[in-house]
Amino acid sequence: MSPFMRHIEACNTARLPGQRRAFYAGAAHVGWVLPDLAEALAEFGGIRITPEGVRLDRPQDLYGIARTLAEAGQFRFRGEVFDVRETAGGPVLAQLDRGALPRFGVISQGVHVNGLVRRDGATWLWVARRALNKANDPGKLDHIVAGGIPAGLTPDETLIKEAAEEAAIPASLAARAVQVGRIAYRMERPEGLRRDVLTCYDLDVPEDFTPHPADGEVAGFELWPIERAFAEVRDGNGFKFNVNLVLTGLFLRLGLIAGAEAEQVRAGLYRAG
């Protein structure tokens, strides 16, 4: 098995339904909840426990219910509003705080940007290191820009926003990023069920531009030869779990993974999430 497959398998550990029950916002199946959360939800009006799962009759109540549950210690409230959809491209049905998404098993969407520098025929990659005070994966290596898509924003709009906030990249430069695909996975994590859909971009960064931490989420940036990043993903565990997947897609496009191995990795990476 290709060494890159270990990262793909590590991000696809969820086996549904397992112990979880389907969670419905109105008629739409939007998530999966464990029995303890289903029991807590049953205490609220407008929520029914049925043979099919847990059904919220008024999806507009979801945000307030989740906030009450956060105050009771069910999960960490983050103060970031995200849209709830049945599918990644479907209509918005409700809203949740970002901290509640894994507990409800709701799809979470984000953007990841490969910051590339082309120099003398070689490719280099800007690598960020996550701040040590980050709640998830502190100190891990990351992309030049990455972040969740908040309520009401498109992937492109989120990219522009995150580029400015995380790396002090001006909008005029960030807007040059090229969308190169989407990666989905379903993963069991300490915070719950991650059903993530990542919109991936390549951004050619001028040689004379250096990203700078702007909002404290990144400790610093380093410019790596692409071969160093390739070796780290292949042999190490320095990158944040989902960054490995996005970089594997980059390596496929650059031809660094080829032949039968490329076929195996591509099939695993772009399987249905």
C-alpha positions in Angstrom: 0.0 0.0 0.0 1.2 3.5 -0.8 2.5 5.3 2.3 0.2 8.2 1.4 -2.8 5.9 1.9 -2.2 5.9 5.7 -3.2 9.5 5.9 -6.3 8.9 3.7 -7.4 6.0 5.9 -6.7 7.9 9.1 -9.2 10.6 7.9 -11.9 8.0 7.0 -12.4 6.2 10.3 -16.1 6.9 10.7 -18.4 3.9 10.2 -21.9 5.1 10.1 -24.4 4.8 11.6 -22.5 2.8 14.3 -23.9 4.0 17.6 -25.1 7.2 16.2 -28.7 8.1 15.3 -29.7 10.1 12.2 -30.4 13.8 13.0 -33.0 15.6 10.9 -33.6 19.3 10.4 -37.2 19.1 9.3 -37.3 16.5 6.6 -33.6 16.7 5.8 -31.0 14.3 7.2 -28.2 16.7 8.2 -26.2 14.9 10.8 -25.5 12.0 13.2 -25.7 12.2 17.0 -24.6 9.8 19.7 -27.1 8.5 22.3 -26.1 10.9 25.0 -26.7 13.9 22.8 -30.0 12.4 21.5 -31.1 12.1 25.1 -30.2 15.7 25.9 -32.0 16.9 22.7 -35.1 15.1 23.8 -35.6 17.5 26.6 -36.3 20.4 24.2 -39.6 21.2 22.7 -40.0 20.6 19.0 -37.7 17.6 19.0 -39.0 14.1 18.4 -37.3 10.8 18.8 -38.6 8.5 16.1 -37.5 5.0 14.8 -35.7 6.9 12.0 -33.7 9.1 14.4 -33.9 12.5 16.1 -36.0 15.1 14.3 -36.1 18.8 14.9 -39.4 20.2 13.6 -38.2 23.9 13.6 -34.7 24.0 12.1 -34.5 27.7 12.9 -34.3 26.7 16.6 -31.1 24.7 16.2 -28.6 27.4 16.9 -30.3 28.4 20.2 -30.7 24.8 21.3 -27.0 24.1 20.6 -26.0 27.2 22.6 -27.9 26.0 25.6 -26.2 22.6 25.2 -22.8 24.3 25.0 -23.6 26.2 28.3 -24.4 22.8 29.8 -20.9 21.5 28.8 -21.8 19.4 25.8 -19.1 21.1 23.7 -17.1 24.2 23.4 -18.9 27.3 22.1 -16.7 29.1 19.6 -18.8 32.0 18.5 -18.6 31.3 14.8 -21.8 30.7 12.9 -21.8 28.0 10.2 -24.5 27.0 7.7 -26.2 23.6 8.0 -26.9 21.7 4.8 -27.9 18.2 3.9 -25.3 18.0 1.2 -22.3 20.3 0.6 -24.0 22.0 -2.3 -27.5 22.0 -1.0 -29.6 24.8 0.4 -29.0 26.3 3.9 -31.4 24.6 6.3 -30.3 25.9 9.7 -27.2 27.3 11.5 -24.9 26.0 14.2 -21.9 27.3 16.1 -18.7 25.8 14.8 -18.0 24.0 18.0 -21.3 22.1 17.7 -20.7 20.7 14.2 -18.7 17.6 15.2 -21.1 16.7 18.0 -24.1 16.9 15.6 -22.1 15.2 12.8 -23.0 18.0 10.5 -21.1 18.7 7.3 -18.4 21.3 7.8 -16.8 23.0 4.8 -13.5 24.7 4.6 -10.8 26.0 2.2 -7.1 25.0 2.0 -4.6 26.8 -0.1 -1.2 25.5 -1.4 1.0 28.6 -1.4 3.5 27.8 -4.2 6.7 29.7 -5.3 8.2 28.8 -8.7 11.9 29.5 -8.7 14.5 28.5 -11.3 12.4 25.6 -12.5 11.8 24.3 -9.0 8.6 24.4 -6.9 8.6 25.6 -3.3 5.8 25.5 -0.7 4.9 28.0 2.0 4.4 26.0 5.3 2.7 27.5 8.3 3.1 26.3 11.9 0.0 26.4 14.0 0.1 28.4 17.2 0.6 26.4 20.4 -2.6 27.9 21.9 -4.8 26.4 19.1 -7.6 24.2 20.5 -7.1 21.6 17.7 -3.7 20.3 16.6 -1.5 23.0 18.2 2.0 23.2 16.8 1.3 21.1 13.7 2.4 22.2 10.2 -0.3 23.7 8.1 -1.1 25.5 4.8 -0.3 29.1 4.1 -4.1 29.7 4.3 -6.8 27.3 5.6 -10.1 27.9 7.4 -13.7 27.0 7.8 -16.4 28.6 5.6 -18.6 30.7 7.9 -22.3 31.2 7.3 -23.2 33.3 4.2 -19.8 33.1 2.5 -18.6 31.2 -0.5 -15.3 29.3 -0.7 -13.7 32.1 -2.8 -14.9 34.8 -0.3 -13.6 32.7 2.6 -10.2 32.4 0.9 -9.9 36.1 0.6 -10.9 36.6 4.2 -8.6 34.0 5.6 -5.7 35.0 3.5 -5.8 38.5 5.0 -6.4 37.3 8.6 -3.9 34.5 8.7 -1.1 35.5 6.4 -1.5 39.2 5.6 -2.0 38.3 1.9 -3.7 41.2 0.0 -7.0 40.4 -1.7 -5.4 41.2 -5.1 -3.0 38.4 -4.6 -5.3 35.9 -2.9 -7.8 36.3 -5.8 -5.3 34.7 -8.1 -5.8 31.3 -6.4 -7.1 28.6 -8.7 -9.6 26.1 -7.4 -8.2 22.6 -8.1 -10.8 20.3 -6.5 -12.7 19.1 -3.4 -11.8 16.5 -0.9 -14.3 14.9 1.6 -13.8 12.6 4.5 -15.6 11.2 7.5 -13.4 11.0 10.6 -13.8 10.1 14.3 -12.0 12.8 16.4 -12.0 13.7 20.1 -14.4 16.5 19.4 -16.8 14.2 17.5 -17.6 13.2 14.0 -15.9 15.3 11.3 -17.7 15.2 8.0 -15.5 17.7 6.2 -15.6 19.0 2.7 -12.5 20.9 1.7 -12.3 23.2 -1.4 -8.7 23.1 -2.5 -6.7 25.9 -4.2 -3.2 26.5 -5.7 -1.9 30.0 -5.3 1.3 31.0 -7.1 3.0 33.4 -4.7 5.6 35.9 -6.0 9.2 35.3 -4.9 9.4 38.8 -3.3 6.3 38.2 -1.1 6.6 36.8 2.4 3.5 35.9 4.4 3.2 37.2 8.0 1.1 36.0 10.9 -1.8 38.4 11.3 -4.3 37.0 13.7 -2.2 34.9 16.0 -3.5 31.5 14.7 -0.1 30.9 13.0 3.2 31.0 14.9 5.2 31.5 11.7 5.9 30.6 8.1 8.7 28.7 6.3 9.4 28.2 2.6 10.2 24.6 1.9 11.4 22.8 -1.3 8.5 20.7 -2.5 10.6 17.6 -2.0 10.9 18.3 1.7 7.1 18.6 2.0 6.7 15.4 -0.1 9.0 13.5 2.2 7.3 14.8 5.4 3.9 13.7 4.2 5.2 10.3 2.9 7.3 9.4 6.0 6.2 11.7 8.8 3.3 13.1 10.8 4.2 16.7 11.1 1.3 18.2 9.1 -2.2 18.6 10.5 -4.3 15.5 9.6 -6.3 17.1 6.7 -3.3 19.1 5.3 -1.8 15.7 4.4 -4.7 15.0 2.1 -4.6 18.4 0.3 -0.9 18.1 -0.2 -1.3 14.6 -1.6 -3.6 16.0 -4.2 -0.9 18.6 -5.0 1.7 15.8 -5.3 -0.5 14.0 -7.8 -0.9 17.1 -9.9 2.8 17.7 -9.9 3.5 14.1 -11.0 5.5 13.3 -7.8 3.2 10.3 -7.3 2.9 8.3 -10.5 2.0 5.0 -12.1 -0.1 2.4 -10.2 0.6 4.2 -6.9 -1.0 7.3 -8.3 -4.1 5.4 -9.4 -4.5 3.9 -5.9 -4.0 7.2 -4.1 -6.3 9.1 -6.4 -9.1 6.6 -6.0 -8.7 6.8 -2.2 -8.4 10.5 -2.0 -11.4 11.4 -4.1 -13.8 8.7 -2.9 -17.2 9.9 -1.8 -17.0 11.5 1.6 
